[in-house]
Amino acid sequence: MHFSIPETESRSGDSGGSAYVLRKEYGANVLPAFPPKKLFSLTPAEVEQRREQLEKYMQAVRQDPLLGSSETFNSFLRRAQQETQQVPTEEVSLEVLLSNGQKVLINVLTSDQTEDVLEAVAAKLDLPDDLIGYFSLFLVREKEDGAFSFVRKLQEFELPYVSVTSLRSQEYKIVLRKSYWDSAYDDDVMENRVGLNLLYAQTVSDIERGWILVTKEQHRQLKSLQEKVSKKEFLRLAQTLRHYGYLRFDACVADFPEKDCPVVVSAGNSELSLQLRLPGQQLREGSFRVTRMRCWRVTSSVPLPSGSTSSPGRGRGEVRLELAFEYLMSKDRLQWVTITSPQAIMMSICLQSMVDELMVKKSGGSIRKMLRRRVGGTLRRSDSQQAVKSPPLLESPDATQESMVKLSSKLSAVSLRGIGSPSTDASASDVHGNFAFEGIGDEDL
């Protein structure tokens, strides 16, 4: 891939200076092609086109941890967002939702990056500084039934106000959720009253949405603990439930266990879970551990040219995104599994964050250290602090809810190590090698 910016932009302005520094720092062939900037003012249609191009560019960059951690690159992207939308730097009100729908209104600058906004939300809720790294901001689309469809996790190089307002739709919201996968970290969060309330509200919401799978008896126990306001006991029980702390995606299609199989993908507990309905209407679940994924890649199809015959179910010009991972099904047998979904990039980012967390834990690190503080930055504290409201009592579970049948076999805990070159099925620039991959020994078969 090649980094390309028109001469008018590369010779003047902050963007051009950053581009030069980036080319010098990373080389011309490392960076993705950047959406070109025009010399004259953009029409509304051109602004929207460039916004979409920047959106795809930012998601592509997030796949490269080296670029994603570069402050030079991040500041360059933030300026590009602000310039494209022609948003002046000024103080504005921004609404952030909690998982239970509670609104948190904060005052920020239009130029504030994600970490600034996250700190402002934490200050408004009175969440301690050392717990901020346990939470993240997510861009979501609110459906008609009130459920959230996740667009992406907001990254360091984003301006949340610009990101959400540029979409020009009330459907898009910013939501605060916990950002870790290992439930063992819940203990740190539950030590604090605000952290406990946030975790409790999110868990109740996930149960109500059906993201966490519960039996009638488990639901009865949870409701009893909720009536007693025993939040810690409620969470302890919830931690034992299937899909606790998982992030659920929209219905999509996979080629496992057969081609064009309708599935619902959930990410959590160092795995991807695929729920599917087999012939006979039996609901089943296949689990793919991240430690068994040798590598993965995200690919997109090129829109069909005008006049071409499109595939069923695809609109003209619609980009088809696919997440494919090479999975160790058994000893010495690797198989590619492909998921076709508009949320493929976010699924890939979830996989990467699971690997990152596994590696941090392996090295003896802590999530508390994962939050990077801005050098010389200031944390604006609000005079008024907003409490997290308790959610309403859980509704009775659907009596028709079916039990899940496990398709995957037992996978024991493994140690972490690096891998060699990725599969020859894809180029090295497209494949993300998994440093948490580990082969299955004879004792596991």
N, C-alpha and C positions, 0 to 999 in steps of 0.2 A: 504494500500500500504506500501511497505517496502523499505527502503534505503539499497542498497547492493553494496559493493565495494570489489574486491578481496583483499586478505591479502597483496599481493605485493604492492598494492596502498595505503592501509589504514595504513601501518606502515612507509611509507617514502614519502617524497615530500610534496609540498604545498597542492596538492589535498587531500592526506590522512589526513593532519592536519585539513583542512577545513571540511572534512567528519566527523572527530571525534567531532569537535566543533558543527557541525550541529546536529549530533545525540544527543549530550548532551543538546543542546538548544531546539530542537523540539521533541525529542523522536524518536525511531526507526520506529514507525508505522505511522508517519505523512508524511514522505517524500516519493515521488515516487521512484521506483526502478531505480537506475542509470545505464546507459550503462557501462558494465565492461571494464576495461582497461587492455591490455595485457602487459606482462613483456618485450617482445621483440618488435622490430620494426614492424610496420604494413605494409602490402602489399598495393598497390594502391586500390585494391578491398576492403580490410578491412578498410582503411581510409574512403572510400566512405560510407561503411556500418555504421561506427561509426558516421560519419557526419549526416547521416539520423536519427540515433538513438538520437543523441544530439538535432537535430532539433525538433523531436517529444517531447523529454523530456522538452525542453525549452518552447514549447507551452503549455504543460501540467502544468508546474510550474506556468505559467502566470495566470492560472485559480485560483490560491490561492493567495489572496492579501497579506497574512502574509508572505509567502515565497518570493513573488515578491519584497517585501520591505526590505528584509534582505540583508545587504551589505556583510555579511559573505557568504551567499549563492550566491549572485551575483558575487563576486570576484572568488568564486570557479568555477562557470560556465564559466566565462571569461577565466580562466586558462585552463579549459578543452577544450574549443574551440581552443585555440592557440596550445595546446599540440597535439590535434588530427590532426590538419592540418599541424603540424610541421612548423609553421610560426615564424621566428625569429622577435624580436622587432626591427623595423627599420622605418625610415621615408619614406612614400610613397605618391603618388598622388592618390586622390580618386575623382571620378566624381559623383556629385549629381545633379539630374535633378529637375527643377521646373515643375509645372503642365503643363505649355505651351511648354515643351520640351527644354527650355533653359538650358544649361549646366553650372554648377558651379564647377570649379576645385579647390580643396583645398589640402593642405599638412597636413597629419596626421601621427600618429604612427600606426603601425599595431595593437598595443595593446590598442589603444584608444577605450573607450566605447562609447555607443550611445550619451550620453550627451556631451562628448568631441567633437564628430563630429558635432553634432547639433550646438554647440557654434562656431565651426570653420566656418560653413556655414553662421551663423548669422553675424559673424565678416566680412566675405568676402562680404556680401550684405549690411553691415552697419545697420543691424537690431538691435535696442536697446536691452539691456540685459533684461529689464522688459517685453519684448514681446516674448522672446524665448519660454516661457512656453505655448504660444498659437499655437505653431507649433511642428510637429513631423516628423520623418523620417520613410518612409514606404518602405519595400522591395516589388518590383513589378516584374511581368514578362511582357515584351513588346510583344504584338501579331504582326502578320504580317501586320495588318491594322493600326498599330501604337497605338492602344488602350492599356491601362494598365490593367492587371489582378492582383489584390492585393493578395500578399502572406501573409503578416502580417505587423503589426506595429513593428518597431524595439524597443526592450525593453532595460532597463537599464543594464541588464546582458549580453548584446550582444556586440561583436566587429564587427561593420559594415563592415570594410574592409574584415575581415575573412569570415563573413556571405555571402557577395556577391561574393567574389572570389572563395570560396569553391564550389560554384555551377557550376563553370567551363563552363559557357555559357554566351554569349553576350546578351541573352534575358533578363537576370535579371539585374535590375537597382535599385538605391536608389532614391526615390522621396521625396521632401519636400512638405507637405500639412498642412493646418491648422488642429489642433487636437481637437477642441471643437465642440459641437453640437448646442448650443444655439446661434442663430444669434444675440442676444442682445450683445454678446461679440464682435461683429464686430466693435462696436463703439470705443472700446479701440484700436483695430488694425488700424482702419482708421484714427486715430489721427496722426499717423506717416506716412511719405511719403513712406518709404520702405514697411511697413505693408500694406498700401493701395494698392501699386502696386502688391504685392504678392496675396492679396485677389482678386484683379481685374483680374489678369492673370489666377488664378485658376477658377474663375467664368466663364470667357469667354471660357476657355477650356472645362468646364463641360457642357456648353450650346452646344458647337460644337459637343460634343460626344453624345448628346441626354440624358444626365443624368438629366438635369434640363428641365422640360416640359414647352414649350412656345407655345402660339398661334401665328398666323401670325401678328396680331396687336401688341402683346407684342414684338415680334421680330423686327417689324418696329420701335417701340419706343426705344428699346435697341440699335439698329444700329444707330439711330439718335443721341442718347446720346454718343455712342462710337465715332462717327464722330466729335462731339463737344469736345471730350476728357473730358467729364463730368463723371469722374470715380465714384465719390461718389453718384451722381444721378443714374448712371448705377447700382450700387450695391443696392441702396435703392429700385429700381424697381425689381431687381433680387431677393431680399429678400422676395418679395410677391409671387414668383413663386413656384409651386409645385416641391418638391425635391431639393430646393436650399440647398446647403451645405451637401447633402447626399453623402454617399459612396456607389457605386454600385458594386455588385458582378456578377460573371459569371452566365449564365443560369444554373438552377439546377432543382430539383424535390421536391415537397411538397405533403403532404396528405390533403391539404386544397385548395379549398373546396371539393375536391374529391381525392381519392388515385392516386398516380403517376401523379400528375398534373404538367406540365412544368411551371416553374415560373422564374422570375428575381427578386432577392431580393435587396433592397436598405435600407441602415441604415441612419437615421438622424432624427432630431427634436423629439427625445425621442420616436422613433417608428421603427418598421421593416415594410417596404412596400413590398408586394408581387404583382407583376404585372403578370397577366396570361391571356391566350386566351381561352375563353370558346367556346363550340359548336356554330357554326355560325360565327366564327372568330371575335367575339366582344372582344376587349381588355378591361380588367377590372383590378381593383386594390383593394386589401384588406390590411388594415392598422392595425397593432397590436401595441398598446401603451405599452411602457415598464412599465408604472405604473399599467397596468392590468396583467402583467406577475407575477404570484405568485412565480415561480422558473423556472429554466431551467437547462439543462445538455447537455454535449457533449459525445457521445458514438462512438465507432469504432467497426466494425466487425472484427473477426479473419479471416485472409486469408484462403481460402479453401485448404485442404491438396491435395497433388498430386494425380490425379486420380479421384477427385470428380467432379461432374457436377456443373459448375459455372452458376450463374444467367445471363440472357441476358444483354448485355451491360457492363459486368464486366470482366476485364481481370484477369488471374490467379494471385493470390497473391496481388491483388489490395485491399487496405484498404478502407472501406466504412465509411465515417464520417457522423454523424447525429447530428443536433441541434434540441432538443425538448424542448418546453416551455409549461408550464401549464397556460392557458389563461382564464381570467374571461369573458366569452362570454356574460353573463347576470347575474343578481342577483342570487346567489346560484348555478350557473352552471359553473363549471370549465371544460376545455377541453384541452387535449394535442394536440399540433400542431407540426409536425415533418418536418424539412427541411433536405434533403439529399444533401450534397455539400462538395467538397474537401476543401472549405473555411469555414466550420462549426466552426472551432476553432476561426477564426478571427471574425466571426459573434458574437460568444459568448463574445469575448473581447470587441467588439463594445457595446454590451448590458451592460457589466460591466462598461465600461467607461461612458455610458449615466447615469447609476445609480449613479456612483461616482460624476458626475457633478451635478446631481439633489440634492444629499446630501450636496455637497459643497455649492451650492446656498441656500439650505434650512437653513444651519448653518450660512449663512451670509459671507461665505468665498469668495475668489476670485481666478481666474485662475492664476493671477500673483503670488500667493503664492504656486501654485501647482508644480512649478519647483524647484526641490531639488538641491541645490548647493553642489558641492564636497567640503569637508572639506580640506582646505589647497591647493585646486586645483588652477591651473593657467589657464588663458584664453589667448590663443595665438591670437594676433591681426595681421592681414595681412596689409602690407603697402598699397597694392592696393585694392580698394573696387570695387565690381562688381555691376553694376546697373541692375535692373530688366527691361527687354525689354518689350515694349508694344506689346500685341498680335495683329495679323491682324484683319481686320474687320470681323464681323460675316457673314457667308454665309446664304443665304436664306433658311428657313426651308423647309423640305420635304413636298410637298403639299399633300402627301398621309398619313401624320401622323394623327393618330386617337386620338380623345379625350378620356380621361380616365373616367370610370364610377366607382364611389365610392361604395364599398361593405360594408364598416364598418359604423356603426351608430355613432352619435355624442357622444364624450366622453369629459366631462367637466374637468376642472382643479381639481386636488386633492391634499390633504395634504400628507405628508410622514410619514410612521411609519414602524416598524419592523413587522415580521410575525412569526408564530410558526414553528413547525416542517414541513419539506417538505413532499410532497406526498409519500404515501407508495409504489408508483409504482417504486421507485428507492431508492437506499441506500443513506444515508446522505452524504457519502463521494463523491458521484457522482453528487449531486444536489447543485446548487448555489441558495440559498435563496435570494429573492429580497427585500431589505429593503426599496425600493421605492414603494412597492405594496400597493394598497388601494382598498377596496371593493367599489362596486357601491351602492349608496343609492337609496331609492325609487324615489327621485326627478330626478334621472338620467335616469329612465326607460321610 
